[in-house]
Each structure stands twice: as C-alpha cells, then as structure tokens.
C-alpha cells in the first residue's frame, strides 16, 4: 500500500490513500480536526490522539473523507 504525501488542500476524491502532516486542533469521540499550512479537515479515527500534537496520518480516502489507518507522532520534528 502506497500513501501519497499530500497537503490537506490537495486531497481529492480520486485519491485512495494519502499521508498528511498537521497539528491536531480538536479531538472528538471518533474523529479529530487536523490543520496544516493549507487547510483544515476532520479525520475519522479510532486511534487515540492528543490536542496540539504534530502528527503524520496515513489515511484511506472514503467518499472524500479521511479515515486514519496509522498515525505517527512528530513531536520535536522540525518541519
């Protein structure tokens, strides 16, 4: 499985798997809000994540929405 690196604004319905890097802005029960320098999006996830964390999320794109498959904590990573 290959995940294409994308900015949030570059994700399209034609994508099947993408990786995005951003800051977790809000955390909900089954999703979180991720923001990068291009946009903001909701990511559906059963993976625990903390607000204000910098993360890389490997996602499946399902009907234009992002579903987290794997998450990588990038705390301390210099973008």
Secondary structure, DSSP 8 states (H G I E B T S, - for coil): ---EE--GGG--TT-SEEEEEEEEEEE-SSEEEEE-SS-EEEEE-SS---TT-EEEEEEEEETTEEEEEEEEE-TT---
